[in-house]
């Protein structure tokens, strides 16, 4: 079991290195640095509240569902970050590329990835035709977190699972 965990850790670091180094380009850096903020608290809370308070049905309901999913999803994120304090890749791996004021708190799981999936999944559950645009956007936010040297692939994967689970649970409970 220890050998398998070591093997997975090595593969994860290789994938992280490939995303963080091999994909680097000036234009990509600007785009991903900008898009990463779509998973930030300011955007996700503001967007959810705008849907809930400013738009007619069914968007107002979707906005409230996004806001509830966002709040619920960050409870396990906060707990996991305390219980499993993982050092961010830019602090643990030499020569990691970063961009403007990298975070220094715990890495696992990715809060930005959790947030963007908490936001897009309720919308997709109501309007499945938007999945073709919203899922790639959520994926790009997750990719940006690795590209910017802030998260490992497993941080983003777990964040996506937590955000999706909270969103699906919220919408299903809401409609129950």
C-alpha positions, -999 to 999 in steps of 0.1 A, spaced: 0 0 0 29 24 8 44 17 -26 12 26 -43 8 58 -23 44 67 -32 37 59 -69 5 80 -69 24 109 -52 51 108 -78 26 108 -107 8 137 -91 40 157 -88 48 149 -125 14 161 -136 17 192 -115 51 199 -129 38 194 -165 9 219 -159 30 244 -140 60 244 -163 53 229 -198 21 249 -204 37 282 -194 33 310 -219 29 347 -212 -6 349 -228 -18 318 -209 -5 332 -177 -26 364 -181 -57 345 -191 -55 319 -163 -46 345 -136 -77 364 -146 -100 333 -148 -88 318 -115 -108 346 -98 -140 331 -110 -136 306 -81 -128 333 -56 -152 343 -28 -159 378 -42 -171 365 -76 -190 334 -64 -209 352 -37 -216 383 -58 -228 362 -87 -250 340 -66 -266 370 -48 -271 388 -82 -290 357 -95 -310 354 -63 -319 391 -59 -320 406 -94 -333 379 -117 -368 364 -121 -377 328 -117 -362 303 -121 -329 322 -119 -337 335 -84 -341 300 -71 -309 289 -88 -291 318 -72 -302 308 -38 -292 272 -45 -258 283 -56 -254 304 -24 -265 275 -2 -242 250 -20 -213 274 -17 -218 278 20 -223 241 26 -193 231 5 -169 253 24 -176 236 57 -158 203 47 -131 224 30 -124 243 62 -124 211 83 -101 192 59 -77 221 57 -73 220 95 -72 182 98 -48 176 68 -25 206 66 -9 201 32 19 226 22 12 244 -11 33 232 -40 51 265 -45 64 261 -9 72 224 -12 86 219 -47 116 239 -58 113 260 -90 75 261 -90 63 289 -111 39 313 -93 22 346 -101 17 376 -79 14 371 -41 10 333 -39 -11 320 -10 7 304 20 -21 287 39 -30 250 34 -34 236 0 -58 206 4 -85 208 -9 -88 237 -34 -114 263 -22 -116 280 -56 -123 247 -74 -149 238 -47 -166 272 -51 -168 272 -89 -183 237 -90 -207 247 -63 -218 276 -86 -220 259 -120 -236 226 -110 -270 240 -98 -271 260 -131 -264 229 -151 -289 209 -132 -316 233 -143 -303 241 -178 -282 211 -190 -275 228 -223 -252 252 -205 -229 223 -194 -208 226 -225 -197 260 -215 -199 259 -177 -180 227 -171 -150 238 -192 -150 271 -173 -150 252 -140 -122 229 -153 -101 259 -164 -104 274 -129 -92 241 -114 -63 240 -140 -54 276 -132 -49 267 -96 -22 242 -106 -8 264 -133 -3 292 -108 16 268 -84 -11 270 -57 -26 234 -58 -18 198 -66 -41 179 -90 -56 160 -61 -65 193 -43 -85 203 -73 -101 169 -78 -113 168 -42 -125 204 -45 -145 195 -76 -160 165 -58 -169 185 -27 -184 214 -47 -204 191 -70 -217 170 -41 -228 200 -21 -245 214 -52 -263 182 -62 -274 176 -26 -286 212 -23 -307 211 -55 -321 176 -47 -330 186 -12 -345 219 -24 -367 201 -49 -378 175 -24 
